[in-house]
Amino acid sequence: MNKVLYLVPILFLSFGCTSKNEQNMLNDFKNEQQYHKQLLKTEKLEIKNSEGVRVLLTATYANRSSNKKNESFIVGIYAEDGIGDENTTTSYGRDFTLLLNGKKPIKAKQLERNDPKVKNLSFISDWTRIYYFQFPYVASNKMLLKFKSQMYGSGSLYFYKVPRYRLMRKAIF
């Protein structure tokens, strides 16, 4: 009888401590896992003036580890005066340029919102124009993506092919 008295509270505590929604949360996390992986490879750039943000650029490093032919990025650009406005004809090369470690892209293409490459991206608003860029392969683990525009100015984003802590690791001794 004493064993039953000890067993009942233990069973009650073990079942009572789990969340009823735990399985739902785990399923949601698994479904959103690709989104979170992309988020780790995303950097954001804001170019400001005295009035506020003029350009908001988000870039996601979209390379697979096995691809050593080129470097791919998906870039979303919103500008207060038109780059993100669907009614304008703003385009890459005419209104802004991107350089990766000082080199021009091999391929630059504007993407539609329903493109599969855009599906798991973060920080994309309805007013953002989305572009796909391929650059020549960079042997280094560090990359500098530079945005240039005569109208808005310039800014830089840093990307890493490996986790940053591996590049910045210091000797313990």
Protein Blocks (a to p, Z undefined) as FASTA:
>chain_A
ZZmmmmmmmmmmmmmmpcfklmmmmmmmmmmmmmmmmmmmpccdddddfkbcfbdcdddd
fbdfklckbccdddddddfklmmpmkbccdehjloccdeehiacfbdcdddfklmklmmp
ghiafkbccddddddddfbfbdcdddddfknopcdddddfbdfklmmpccfZZ
